[in-house]
Amino acid sequence: MTTIAIDPKYIDVLNALGNVTERVDEAIRRYTVEQIASEITRYRREAAQFEVAYGMVYEVFCDKIAAEEGFTQNIRKEHPLWEADLNAWEFYATGLKRRLEQLENIHQEKKP
């Protein structure tokens, strides 16, 4: 566990609201969830652009690249920069997965 300093001007207010540690933990949890949710929205929006352009989700695209002969040649005809797109798409797809896992972990920790 990490220790943080709290500005004394907040201590009296937090004490009046209940256990200071619980209030600070709740504030940090809410802030973290808010930030993760914002990134999830951005990652979904960015990944969706690639899904529309290529007509499939990231995982299916990767499977086709690996399994289907001629797929990359066909994709290159319509999307000559598909490899650069794949790098960006991977960033958003893996970032989305990671943030969703983090959000799930936060919600599971909150359950009794």
DSSP file (Angstrom, degrees, kcal/mol; ACC not computed):
  #  RESIDUE AA STRUCTURE BP1 BP2  ACC     N-H-->O    O-->H-N    N-H-->O    O-->H-N    TCO  KAPPA ALPHA  PHI   PSI    X-CA   Y-CA   Z-CA
    1    1 A M              0   0    0      0, 0.0     2,-0.4     0, 0.0     0, 0.0   0.000 360.0 360.0 360.0 142.8    0.0    0.0    0.0
    2    2 A T        -     0   0    0      2,-0.0     2,-0.4     0, 0.0     0, 0.0  -0.775 360.0-135.6 -99.2 142.8    1.2    3.5   -0.8
    3    3 A T        -     0   0    0     -2,-0.4     2,-0.3     2,-0.0     0, 0.0  -0.821  21.7-170.1 -97.9 136.7    0.9    6.4    1.7
    4    4 A I        -     0   0    0     -2,-0.4     2,-0.4     2,-0.0    -2,-0.0  -0.932  20.4-123.4-124.9 152.0   -0.3    9.7    0.4
    5    5 A A        -     0   0    0     -2,-0.3     2,-0.5     0, 0.0    -2,-0.0  -0.745  20.9-153.6 -91.9 140.2   -0.4   13.1    2.1
    6    6 A I        -     0   0    0     -2,-0.4     5,-0.1     2,-0.0    18,-0.0  -0.954  26.2-110.2-115.0 130.7   -3.8   14.9    2.4
    7    7 A D    >>  -     0   0    0     -2,-0.5     3,-2.4     1,-0.2     4,-0.7  -0.365  27.6-127.6 -57.2 129.6   -3.9   18.6    2.6
    8    8 A P  H >> S+     0   0    0      0, 0.0     4,-0.8     0, 0.0     3,-0.6   0.759 103.9  70.8 -54.6 -27.5   -5.0   19.5    6.1
    9    9 A K  H 34 S+     0   0    0      1,-0.2     4,-0.4     2,-0.2    -2,-0.1   0.728 101.9  45.9 -64.5 -18.4   -7.8   21.7    4.9
   10   10 A Y  H <> S+     0   0    0     -3,-2.4     4,-2.9     2,-0.1     5,-0.2   0.676  93.7  78.4 -93.5 -19.8   -9.6   18.5    3.7
   11   11 A I  H <X S+     0   0    0     -4,-0.7     4,-3.0    -3,-0.6     5,-0.2   0.912  92.9  48.0 -59.7 -48.2   -9.1   16.5    6.8
   12   12 A D  H  X S+     0   0    0     -4,-0.8     4,-2.0     1,-0.2    -1,-0.2   0.914 114.8  46.5 -60.8 -42.4  -11.9   18.1    8.9
   13   13 A V  H  > S+     0   0    0     -4,-0.4     4,-1.3     2,-0.2    -2,-0.2   0.935 114.1  47.4 -64.9 -45.7  -14.4   17.8    6.1
   14   14 A L  H  X S+     0   0    0     -4,-2.9     4,-0.7     1,-0.2     3,-0.2   0.895 110.4  52.5 -64.2 -39.5  -13.4   14.2    5.4
   15   15 A N  H >< S+     0   0    0     -4,-3.0     3,-0.8    -5,-0.2    -1,-0.2   0.889 107.5  52.5 -61.8 -38.8  -13.6   13.4    9.1
   16   16 A A  H 3< S+     0   0    0     -4,-2.0    -1,-0.2     1,-0.2    -2,-0.2   0.788 108.8  51.0 -67.4 -27.0  -17.1   14.9    9.2
   17   17 A L  H 3< S-     0   0    0     -4,-1.3     2,-0.3     1,-0.3    -1,-0.2   0.556 123.5 -93.6 -87.0  -8.7  -18.1   12.7    6.3
   18   18 A G  S << S+     0   0    0     -3,-0.8    -1,-0.3    -4,-0.7     2,-0.2  -0.920  83.6  10.1 132.0-159.1  -16.9    9.5    7.9
   19   19 A N     >  -     0   0    0     -2,-0.3     4,-2.4     1,-0.1     5,-0.2  -0.379  60.0-146.2 -60.0 121.9  -13.7    7.5    7.9
   20   20 A V  H  > S+     0   0    0      1,-0.2     4,-2.8     2,-0.2     5,-0.3   0.912  97.4  51.0 -59.0 -46.2  -11.0    9.5    6.1
   21   21 A T  H  > S+     0   0    0      1,-0.2     4,-2.6     2,-0.2    -1,-0.2   0.914 111.3  47.8 -60.6 -43.2   -9.3    6.5    4.6
   22   22 A E  H  > S+     0   0    0      2,-0.2     4,-2.4     1,-0.2    -1,-0.2   0.908 112.6  49.0 -64.7 -41.5  -12.6    5.2    3.2
   23   23 A R  H  X S+     0   0    0     -4,-2.4     4,-2.4     2,-0.2    -2,-0.2   0.914 113.4  46.2 -65.0 -43.3  -13.5    8.6    1.7
   24   24 A V  H  X S+     0   0    0     -4,-2.8     4,-2.6     2,-0.2     5,-0.2   0.925 112.4  50.7 -66.4 -43.6  -10.1    9.0    0.1
   25   25 A D  H  X S+     0   0    0     -4,-2.6     4,-2.6    -5,-0.3    -2,-0.2   0.918 111.6  48.4 -58.3 -43.5  -10.2    5.4   -1.2
   26   26 A E  H  X S+     0   0    0     -4,-2.4     4,-2.7     2,-0.2    -1,-0.2   0.904 111.0  50.2 -64.9 -41.4  -13.7    6.1   -2.7
   27   27 A A  H  X S+     0   0    0     -4,-2.4     4,-2.4     2,-0.2    -2,-0.2   0.917 113.2  45.8 -63.0 -43.2  -12.5    9.3   -4.3
   28   28 A I  H  X S+     0   0    0     -4,-2.6     4,-2.7     2,-0.2    -2,-0.2   0.900 112.2  51.5 -67.0 -40.3   -9.5    7.6   -5.9
   29   29 A R  H  X S+     0   0    0     -4,-2.6     4,-2.7    -5,-0.2     5,-0.2   0.942 111.8  46.6 -60.7 -47.8  -11.7    4.7   -7.0
   30   30 A R  H  X S+     0   0    0     -4,-2.7     4,-2.5     2,-0.2    -2,-0.2   0.922 113.7  48.0 -61.6 -44.7  -14.2    7.1   -8.7
   31   31 A Y  H  X S+     0   0    0     -4,-2.4     4,-2.5     2,-0.2    -1,-0.2   0.926 112.9  48.6 -61.8 -44.7  -11.5    9.1  -10.3
   32   32 A T  H  X S+     0   0    0     -4,-2.7     4,-2.7     1,-0.2     5,-0.2   0.924 111.8  48.4 -62.6 -45.3   -9.8    6.0  -11.6
   33   33 A V  H  X S+     0   0    0     -4,-2.7     4,-2.8     1,-0.2    -1,-0.2   0.903 111.2  51.5 -61.4 -41.6  -13.0    4.5  -13.0
   34   34 A E  H  X S+     0   0    0     -4,-2.5     4,-1.9    -5,-0.2    -2,-0.2   0.918 112.0  45.7 -61.7 -44.7  -13.8    7.9  -14.7
   35   35 A Q  H  X S+     0   0    0     -4,-2.5     4,-2.0     2,-0.2    -2,-0.2   0.908 113.9  48.3 -66.7 -42.3  -10.4    8.0  -16.3
   36   36 A I  H  X S+     0   0    0     -4,-2.7     4,-2.8     1,-0.2    -2,-0.2   0.922 110.2  52.2 -63.3 -44.0  -10.6    4.4  -17.4
   37   37 A A  H  X S+     0   0    0     -4,-2.8     4,-2.2     1,-0.2    -1,-0.2   0.881 107.9  52.2 -60.5 -38.5  -14.1    4.9  -18.8
   38   38 A S  H  X S+     0   0    0     -4,-1.9     4,-2.0     2,-0.2    -1,-0.2   0.917 111.7  45.5 -63.8 -43.3  -12.8    7.9  -20.8
   39   39 A E  H  X S+     0   0    0     -4,-2.0     4,-3.2     2,-0.2     5,-0.3   0.890 109.8  54.9 -67.9 -38.4  -10.0    5.8  -22.3
   40   40 A I  H  X S+     0   0    0     -4,-2.8     4,-2.7     1,-0.2     5,-0.2   0.925 108.3  49.5 -59.2 -44.3  -12.4    2.9  -23.1
   41   41 A T  H  X S+     0   0    0     -4,-2.2     4,-2.3     2,-0.2    -1,-0.2   0.926 113.7  45.7 -60.4 -45.3  -14.6    5.3  -25.0
   42   42 A R  H  X S+     0   0    0     -4,-2.0     4,-2.6     2,-0.2     5,-0.2   0.933 113.5  48.3 -65.5 -46.2  -11.6    6.6  -27.0
   43   43 A Y  H  X S+     0   0    0     -4,-3.2     4,-2.7     1,-0.2     5,-0.2   0.901 112.7  49.0 -62.6 -40.8  -10.2    3.2  -27.7
   44   44 A R  H  X S+     0   0    0     -4,-2.7     4,-2.4    -5,-0.3    -1,-0.2   0.924 111.6  49.4 -63.6 -43.5  -13.6    1.9  -28.8
   45   45 A R  H  X S+     0   0    0     -4,-2.3     4,-1.2    -5,-0.2    -2,-0.2   0.929 114.8  43.8 -61.5 -46.6  -14.1    4.9  -31.1
   46   46 A E  H  X S+     0   0    0     -4,-2.6     4,-1.1     1,-0.2     3,-0.4   0.918 114.6  48.4 -67.4 -43.9  -10.7    4.5  -32.7
   47   47 A A  H  X S+     0   0    0     -4,-2.7     4,-2.3     1,-0.2     3,-0.3   0.879 105.5  59.9 -63.5 -37.0  -11.0    0.7  -33.1
   48   48 A A  H  X S+     0   0    0     -4,-2.4     4,-2.4     1,-0.2    -1,-0.2   0.837  97.9  59.0 -61.8 -33.1  -14.4    1.1  -34.6
   49   49 A Q  H  X S+     0   0    0     -4,-1.2     4,-2.1    -3,-0.4    -1,-0.2   0.906 109.0  43.7 -62.9 -40.4  -12.9    3.2  -37.4
   50   50 A F  H  X S+     0   0    0     -4,-1.1     4,-2.7    -3,-0.3     6,-0.3   0.887 110.7  55.3 -70.3 -38.4  -10.7    0.3  -38.4
   51   51 A E  H  X>S+     0   0    0     -4,-2.3     4,-1.5     1,-0.2     5,-0.8   0.894 111.0  45.0 -61.0 -40.2  -13.6   -2.2  -38.0
   52   52 A V  H  <5S+     0   0    0     -4,-2.4    -1,-0.2     2,-0.2    -2,-0.2   0.933 114.1  49.0 -67.6 -46.0  -15.6   -0.1  -40.5
   53   53 A A  H  <5S+     0   0    0     -4,-2.1    -2,-0.2     1,-0.2    -1,-0.2   0.878 123.9  30.1 -62.1 -39.5  -12.7    0.3  -42.9
   54   54 A Y  H  <5S-     0   0    0     -4,-2.7    -1,-0.2     2,-0.2    -2,-0.2   0.513 102.1-126.5-102.4  -7.2  -11.8   -3.4  -42.9
   55   55 A G  T  <5S+     0   0    0     -4,-1.5     2,-0.3    -5,-0.3    -3,-0.2   0.741  78.3  65.6  72.8  23.8  -15.3   -4.9  -42.3
   56   56 A M  S   <S-     0   0    0     -5,-0.8    -2,-0.2    -6,-0.3    -1,-0.2  -0.982  85.2 -89.8-164.2 166.2  -14.3   -7.0  -39.3
   57   57 A V     >  -     0   0    0     -2,-0.3     4,-2.3     1,-0.1     3,-0.2  -0.422  45.4-103.7 -81.9 163.3  -13.0   -6.8  -35.7
   58   58 A Y  H  > S+     0   0    0      1,-0.2     4,-2.6     2,-0.2     5,-0.2   0.883 118.0  52.2 -54.1 -47.7   -9.3   -6.8  -34.9
   59   59 A E  H  > S+     0   0    0      1,-0.2     4,-2.2     2,-0.2    -1,-0.2   0.892 110.9  47.3 -61.9 -41.1   -9.2  -10.5  -33.8
   60   60 A V  H  > S+     0   0    0     -3,-0.2     4,-2.5     2,-0.2    -1,-0.2   0.907 110.7  52.8 -66.4 -41.8  -10.8  -11.7  -37.0
   61   61 A F  H  X S+     0   0    0     -4,-2.3     4,-2.2     1,-0.2    -2,-0.2   0.935 110.7  47.0 -58.2 -47.4   -8.5   -9.6  -39.1
   62   62 A C  H  X S+     0   0    0     -4,-2.6     4,-2.1     1,-0.2    -1,-0.2   0.898 110.8  52.2 -62.3 -41.0   -5.4  -11.0  -37.3
   63   63 A D  H  X S+     0   0    0     -4,-2.2     4,-2.4     1,-0.2     5,-0.3   0.909 109.8  49.1 -61.7 -42.0   -6.8  -14.6  -37.7
   64   64 A K  H  X S+     0   0    0     -4,-2.5     4,-2.3     2,-0.2     7,-0.2   0.890 108.6  52.7 -66.7 -39.2   -7.3  -14.0  -41.5
   65   65 A I  H  < S+     0   0    0     -4,-2.2    -1,-0.2     1,-0.2    -2,-0.2   0.920 116.7  40.0 -60.4 -42.1   -3.8  -12.6  -41.9
   66   66 A A  H  < S+     0   0    0     -4,-2.1    -2,-0.2    -5,-0.2    -1,-0.2   0.834 127.6  29.0 -76.3 -33.1   -2.3  -15.7  -40.2
   67   67 A A  H  < S+     0   0    0     -4,-2.4     2,-0.7    -5,-0.2    -3,-0.2   0.755 101.8  73.3-106.1 -27.3   -4.6  -18.3  -41.7
   68   68 A E    ><  -     0   0    0     -4,-2.3     3,-1.5    -5,-0.3     4,-0.4  -0.808  68.4-140.3-104.0 115.9   -5.7  -17.3  -45.2
   69   69 A E  T 3  S+     0   0    0     -2,-0.7    -3,-0.1     1,-0.2    -2,-0.0  -0.459  90.2  19.5 -66.0 138.9   -3.3  -17.3  -48.1
   70   70 A G  T 3> S+     0   0    0     -2,-0.2     4,-2.2    -5,-0.1    -1,-0.2   0.292  90.3 111.9  86.1 -10.8   -3.8  -14.4  -50.3
   71   71 A F  H <> S+     0   0    0     -3,-1.5     4,-2.7    -7,-0.2     5,-0.2   0.930  78.0  48.1 -61.5 -44.7   -5.6  -12.3  -47.7
   72   72 A T  H  > S+     0   0    0     -4,-0.4     4,-2.5     1,-0.2    -1,-0.2   0.877 110.2  51.9 -67.1 -35.1   -2.8   -9.8  -47.3
   73   73 A Q  H  > S+     0   0    0      2,-0.2     4,-1.2     1,-0.2    -1,-0.2   0.913 112.3  46.3 -65.3 -40.5   -2.5   -9.4  -51.1
   74   74 A N  H  X S+     0   0    0     -4,-2.2     4,-1.1     1,-0.2     3,-0.2   0.908 113.8  47.8 -67.5 -41.6   -6.2   -8.7  -51.4
   75   75 A I  H  X S+     0   0    0     -4,-2.7     4,-3.5     1,-0.2     3,-0.4   0.902 106.2  58.6 -64.8 -40.6   -6.1   -6.3  -48.4
   76   76 A R  H  < S+     0   0    0     -4,-2.5    -1,-0.2     1,-0.2    -2,-0.2   0.825  99.1  59.6 -60.4 -32.1   -3.1   -4.5  -49.9
   77   77 A K  H  < S+     0   0    0     -4,-1.2    -1,-0.2    -3,-0.2    -2,-0.2   0.918 119.1  27.0 -62.9 -43.4   -5.0   -3.7  -53.1
   78   78 A E  H  < S+     0   0    0     -4,-1.1    -2,-0.2    -3,-0.4    -1,-0.2   0.801 136.2  30.1 -88.8 -31.9   -7.7   -1.8  -51.2
   79   79 A H    ><  +     0   0    0     -4,-3.5     3,-1.7    -5,-0.2    -1,-0.2  -0.747  62.5 177.8-131.1  83.2   -5.6   -0.6  -48.2
   80   80 A P  T 3  S+     0   0    0      0, 0.0     3,-0.3     0, 0.0    -1,-0.1   0.747  85.5  48.9 -60.9 -22.8   -1.9   -0.2  -49.2
   81   81 A L  T 3> S+     0   0    0      1,-0.2     4,-2.2     2,-0.1     3,-0.5  -0.057  71.1 128.0-104.6  31.9   -1.0    1.0  -45.7
   82   82 A W  H <>  +     0   0    0     -3,-1.7     4,-2.7     1,-0.2    -1,-0.2   0.821  67.8  58.5 -60.6 -31.4   -2.8   -1.9  -43.9
   83   83 A E  H  > S+     0   0    0     -3,-0.3     4,-1.8     2,-0.2    -1,-0.2   0.897 107.3  46.1 -68.2 -38.2    0.3   -2.8  -41.9
   84   84 A A  H  > S+     0   0    0     -3,-0.5     4,-2.0     2,-0.2    -1,-0.2   0.903 113.1  50.8 -66.8 -40.6    0.4    0.7  -40.4
   85   85 A D  H  X S+     0   0    0     -4,-2.2     4,-3.2     1,-0.2     5,-0.2   0.906 106.9  54.8 -61.0 -41.0   -3.3    0.5  -39.7
   86   86 A L  H  X S+     0   0    0     -4,-2.7     4,-2.8     1,-0.2    -1,-0.2   0.900 106.2  51.3 -61.3 -41.1   -2.7   -2.9  -38.0
   87   87 A N  H  X S+     0   0    0     -4,-1.8     4,-1.8     2,-0.2    -1,-0.2   0.931 114.8  42.1 -61.9 -45.7   -0.2   -1.4  -35.7
   88   88 A A  H  X S+     0   0    0     -4,-2.0     4,-2.1     2,-0.2    -2,-0.2   0.922 114.7  51.3 -66.6 -43.5   -2.6    1.4  -34.7
   89   89 A W  H  X S+     0   0    0     -4,-3.2     4,-3.0     1,-0.2     5,-0.2   0.901 108.2  52.1 -60.4 -43.0   -5.5   -1.0  -34.5
   90   90 A E  H  X S+     0   0    0     -4,-2.8     4,-2.9    -5,-0.2     5,-0.4   0.911 106.5  54.4 -60.4 -42.6   -3.5   -3.3  -32.2
   91   91 A F  H  X S+     0   0    0     -4,-1.8     4,-2.1     1,-0.2    -2,-0.2   0.937 114.4  39.9 -56.2 -48.3   -2.7   -0.4  -29.9
   92   92 A Y  H  X S+     0   0    0     -4,-2.1     4,-2.5     2,-0.2    -2,-0.2   0.892 116.5  49.4 -71.5 -39.6   -6.4    0.4  -29.5
   93   93 A A  H  X S+     0   0    0     -4,-3.0     4,-2.1     2,-0.2    -2,-0.2   0.929 116.7  40.3 -66.8 -44.8   -7.6   -3.2  -29.3
   94   94 A T  H  X S+     0   0    0     -4,-2.9     4,-2.6    -5,-0.2    -2,-0.2   0.872 115.2  52.6 -72.7 -35.3   -5.1   -4.2  -26.7
   95   95 A G  H  X S+     0   0    0     -4,-2.1     4,-2.6    -5,-0.4    -2,-0.2   0.909 110.0  49.2 -63.0 -42.2   -5.5   -0.9  -24.8
   96   96 A L  H  X S+     0   0    0     -4,-2.5     4,-2.5     2,-0.2     5,-0.2   0.929 111.7  48.2 -61.9 -46.3   -9.2   -1.5  -24.7
   97   97 A K  H  X S+     0   0    0     -4,-2.1     4,-2.2     1,-0.2    -2,-0.2   0.929 112.8  48.4 -60.3 -45.6   -8.8   -5.0  -23.5
   98   98 A R  H  X S+     0   0    0     -4,-2.6     4,-2.3     1,-0.2    -2,-0.2   0.919 112.9  47.0 -62.3 -45.1   -6.4   -3.9  -20.8
   99   99 A R  H  X S+     0   0    0     -4,-2.6     4,-2.5     2,-0.2    -1,-0.2   0.881 110.6  52.2 -67.1 -37.8   -8.6   -1.1  -19.6
  100  100 A L  H  X S+     0   0    0     -4,-2.5     4,-2.4     2,-0.2    -1,-0.2   0.904 110.5  48.9 -63.8 -40.1  -11.7   -3.3  -19.5
  101  101 A E  H  X S+     0   0    0     -4,-2.2     4,-2.5    -5,-0.2    -2,-0.2   0.913 111.0  49.8 -63.9 -42.6   -9.8   -5.8  -17.4
  102  102 A Q  H  X S+     0   0    0     -4,-2.3     4,-2.2     2,-0.2    -2,-0.2   0.913 111.1  49.2 -62.3 -42.4   -8.7   -3.0  -15.1
  103  103 A L  H  X S+     0   0    0     -4,-2.5     4,-2.3     1,-0.2    -2,-0.2   0.915 110.7  50.1 -63.4 -43.1  -12.2   -1.8  -14.7
  104  104 A E  H  X S+     0   0    0     -4,-2.4     4,-2.5     1,-0.2    -2,-0.2   0.908 109.4  51.6 -61.5 -42.5  -13.4   -5.3  -14.0
  105  105 A N  H  X S+     0   0    0     -4,-2.5     4,-2.1     2,-0.2    -1,-0.2   0.900 109.5  49.8 -61.5 -41.1  -10.8   -5.7  -11.3
  106  106 A I  H  X S+     0   0    0     -4,-2.2     4,-1.2     1,-0.2    -1,-0.2   0.922 112.5  46.9 -63.8 -43.7  -11.8   -2.5   -9.7
  107  107 A H  H  X S+     0   0    0     -4,-2.3     4,-0.9     1,-0.2    -2,-0.2   0.860 111.3  51.3 -68.7 -34.9  -15.5   -3.5   -9.7
  108  108 A Q  H  < S+     0   0    0     -4,-2.5     3,-0.5     1,-0.2    -1,-0.2   0.876 106.5  54.2 -68.9 -36.4  -14.6   -7.0   -8.3
  109  109 A E  H  < S+     0   0    0     -4,-2.1    -1,-0.2     1,-0.2    -2,-0.2   0.806 104.8  55.5 -65.8 -28.3  -12.6   -5.5   -5.5
  110  110 A K  H  < S+     0   0    0     -4,-1.2    -1,-0.2    -5,-0.1    -2,-0.2   0.767  89.0  93.1 -75.9 -26.2  -15.6   -3.4   -4.5
  111  111 A K     <        0   0    0     -4,-0.9    -3,-0.0    -3,-0.5     0, 0.0  -0.421 360.0 360.0 -70.9 141.3  -17.9   -6.4   -4.1
  112  112 A P              0   0    0      0, 0.0    -1,-0.1     0, 0.0    -3,-0.1   0.498 360.0 360.0 -70.1 360.0  -18.1   -7.9   -0.6
